[in-house]
């Protein structure tokens, strides 16, 4: 029998939906009301502002245009209120604009103590005046107000007296007589500039508009309620059909299946709540029946379950043992990573092995010549060996008894390194025979680990040795790949790169210095060496004058892509400088001997030629003959000057030992050559410290060396823009003087020849080529050095040894 139930779920749903609809409708109605009220306020405010702006425009016109025109047209003391009073005209204009209707505006211009009593401020208007007086910065007041039970919208602006208002509202004696005659002299006077004495207000009635807004809002609410009722009816039908009907069918199904006597309690509960609660009661009862059936099935399958549990436990134990074995092998590998010797490896592995197999002690016995052993848990305790130990070692096979196990530890070449010895108690759960395969695999793993550790130790030792040799080479040494990338660089190469570029990339700076760069393509010497397989040597000069002999040796890898090369650089700067000095000295000696011989052989004939030329000149009878003889004498003297230079070069004056003050000599030369530089329209810049240490040469030799360099520099600098710079500084063991110019410089291929006698870059007839040769000889005698570089001009660098004492410095 089916029981008819009340539709409680549907009632709850409809009540909730009604509440939502009602709340939403009210919320929308309130929003509509306030929106319409805001629109009304915007409209009336715009209209009031427009009226006030119109009034202000009229007042401005009267004040600025009409009143001055009337003053000019009328006699000086005449005043026409109807044409000259801003208040009168504005009121008349606004009175003429008065209309009728729902939103008919009302204009008022009032003041406290007004001249016309009809425009005296009411109490409400006095409050507006007080508001503007208390808030000087406010220019407008707007808002709704209720007057005599009617609602109005009021917009007010303050009336502020300006200087043009003082004629009519200041002192009575200054006011026009027409005002005095019409209104008297007691009201409307006594005001001052920039004070607020009244307000201009526009009042618009809004009561009827607000009533229409409220009516529209109530109408919408009524329409919303009617629509909600219609929606409720439709939703009620749909909800009853879609939800309630199906829930009723579900509860009927549950009622049909609870037919036993024990299920009568369920039937009595159905219908007490709503449809969902009935379904919940039925599902709970169904779950209870299923739980009871499950317990009965478990009771029937208890024996089978026990067997399954036992087998599962065995499998779990075996899996746990396998995981333990895997963990043991992994731990041995991890121990290899942190161990440095076999002792460290065995001392870390023996405790893990003993605990894994529940052994009371474990040991390792080396079967090689060392016969070492290691034991756990007591180090240093010699393990107990079986009686047939020699046979066991000779066979290399494992030996397992009921209380011990002796497992061979083999290397990868199957060589027995030793034996792993495990000792068990009589009560141990694990018998050695049950884990024989695991123990054999463990012994092999331990042997391979020991072998790898020995190999790694040997490799590290060799690596340290090679690293020491590599870093100990004093010359730059690099290992590079085919892409010109630096793989390894020794300390000398890193120091060279650090001196050439910032320390962040000093290694990458070395290959470009040697002409090895990724950007040079197939012309790179490194790639040529790797491709050809033959060593290559060449010389490379670095910026700054340093020179290196570069040697590249190919290193073949297993594959062509693994080819590399060793780059070895040996600095030969000092050797080249010494060789150049030796060659220059030999040239000077040879040329000096030749010059001395030529000077003596040629000087005597030149003297005879000059003597006879003088005789011819004295005996010449006409000017033409004397002019010809003068030519002979001039060229003879020029040849004698050249011979004198040769003699001076061949027998140069030895440089004195000094000491002398280089700073004083430089300042003296600066005074002399500044005049010569100005004559050539050039500039001489002297950068000489106040105090320089004395040098081991006399002032005359020092002056001769520096004068030759300054003369040469002034001869080559361009006119008007020429500049010669002299810089001096002291180092720990020498004084360095640099003479630089901005002339054309010296080509690189000529720098090795400029100190040769008779070599000159000047035009023919402008130099003998002996000046720099003499300078080189003097610097050699002094014990100093002279070097030349061309970088935007010629730069000569002189180094003078510092004298041991500064006594008797002569200038």
C-alpha positions, 0 to 999 in steps of 0.5 A: 500500500502506497502512502501519500506524502506531503510535498515538503521539499517543494514547499521549502524550495518555493519559499526560498525562491519567493524570498530570493525574488522578493528580495531582488525585486525590492532591491531593484525597486530601491535602485530604480527609485534612487536612480530616478531621484538622482535624474530629477536632482540632476535636471533641476540642478541644471535648470537652477544653475542655468537661471543663476548664470543668466542672472549673473550675465545680466548683472555683469552686463549692467555693471560693466557695460550699461552703468558706465554708459549711463554715467557717461550719458547722464549728468555726474550726480544723476542715477537711474535705478531702472537702468543702473541698479544690478539688483533691480534689473536682475529682479525685473528680468527674472520676474518677467521669466516666471512661468507656471507648471510643475517645475516653475522656478522662483527667483529670490535675491535677498540680503540682511538689512536689504534696502527694499523691505520686500527683499529682506532675507527670511530666517531660512535665507539667513541660514544660507547667508550664515552658511556662506559666511562660515564657508568663504570658499563655497560658491554654491549650495544645492539640495532638497528642502521642505517648505510649508509641507511642499518639497523644493529643490534650492540652489543658492549663491552668495552675494559678495560686495565688490568695489563698484557696489560701494557707490550704492551700498557703502557710505550714505553720503556717496550714494546717488540721491535717487536711492536716498529719496526712494529708500532713505539713508538707513537701510542697505548701507554700511557694507564693505568690499569682499563681504557677504551680505545676502544670497541669490537663490532659485527654488524649484518645486519637486513634490509632484515629480517625486510623487510620480517617481514613488508611483512608478516604483510602486507600480514596478513592485506590483508588476514584479510581484505579479510576475513572481507569482506567475513564475512560481506557478510555472516553477511549481509545476516543473519542480513537481514533475522533474524532482518531486515525482522522481523522488517519490518513485525512489522512496516507493521502490525502497518501500516495496523492497522492505517487506520483511517483518524486521523492516517495519521500522523503515516503513514507519520512518518514511513520510516523517520528513521531506522527500530527500530525508525519506531517501536518506533513511532508505539508503541508510537502511540499505547500507545497513543490510549490505554491511550485514551481508558483507559480514556474513560473507567474511565469516564464510571466507575466513579460512580462505582469507587466512591462507591468502594472508599467510601467503601475502605475508611470505611474499611481503617478507621476501620483497622486503628482503629484496629491497633490503639487498638492493639498499645494501648494494646502493649503500656500498656504491655510495660508500665508494663515492665518499671513501678514499682508501680501501680501509674507509670502504671496508670500515663503512661496508662491514657494519651494513653487511653484518646487520643485513644478515643478522651476523654477530660479527663480520670481517674481510681477509685479504688473500694477496701478499699484504694479508691485511684484515678488517673486522666488525664490531671490534676492529683489530680482532683477527677473524677465525678461519676454517681448518681447510683455509688454504684449500678454500683460498686456492679454490676461490669458491664460497664456503657456507656452514650452519654458523659461518660463511666465507665469500670470495671478493672478486674483481672485474677480472675474477681475481680473488682480492680476499674473503668476506667472513660472516659469523652467525649465532645458533639462534639466527633466523637466517641460514647462510645456505638460504642467501648463498646467491645474494652473498656471492653477488655481494662479494663480487660487488664489494670486489668491483668497488675496491677495484674502482677505488684503487683505480680512482686513487691511482687516477687522482694521484696521476692527475695531481702529478700532471697538474703540478707539472702543468702549473709548474711550467713558467711559460703560457700553456693552453689546451684548446679544442677545434673551435678555439675554446680554451679547455685548460690554461696554466697559471702563466697563461691566466696571468697573461690574459689577466694583464690584457683584459678584465679578470672576469674573462682573462682565459678567453683573452689569451687566444686572440693575443696569439692570433687564435680566434673563432672569428678568423675562420679557416685562416686560424693557425690552430685549425690548420694544425688540427686539420693537417696534423703537423706542429706549427711554430710562429712568432707573435708580437703583442700590444706593448712590445712583448714578443712570443714564439708560439708553438702548436702541437696537435692532439688526436682524440678517439674521433675527429670531432675530439681533436685538440691542440696544445699551444705553448708560448715562450716569451722572447722579448728580452732575447730580441732586445739583446740581439738588437742591441748587440747588432746595433753595437756591432754596426756602430763599431764597424761604421765608426771605424769606416767613418774615421778612415774616410774622414782622414783620407778625404779631409786632407784633399778638401783642405787643399781644395779650399786653400787653392779656392781662396787663392783663386778668389783673391786673384779673380779679376771679375765678379763672375769668376769670384761667384764661381769660386764662392760656389767651390768654397761653399760646397767644400765647407759643407763637405768639411762639416759632414766629415766633422760629424763623421769624426765626432761619431767615430770618436764620440765623447764618453758619457760622464758618470754623473750623478745629475738631476734629470728634473733640472735638466728637463726644466732647462730644456723645456725653457729653451725648446718652448721658444723653438716650438712656438717658432714652429707654431707647435706646443711643448708640454712638460710633465716633470715631477718636482723631485726626481732621483739622480741618475748615473750620467753627467748633465751634458750627456743627458742634455745631448740625448734629450736635445736630439730627441726634441729636435727630431720631434719638432722637425716632424710634427705638423704646423699649427697642430703639432704637439710634443709631450715629455713625461718623467717618472721614477721607478724603484730602480730607474728614472723613465723619460718618455718623449712623444709627438703627434707626427706621422710616426715611424713605420714598423718595418723601419723601427729596427733601422732608425738607430743605424748610422746615416739612416734618416727619414728626413728629406735629402739635405735636411739630416745626416742620420747620425743623431739617433746613432749618437743617442744610442751610443750614449745610452749604451755607455750610461747603462740605460736603454732606449726603445721606440714605439709608433702609436699615433706618432713616435714615442721614445722611452729612455731608462736611466739607472739611479745613482747610489748617492746624490752628492755633488749633483751638477746641472 
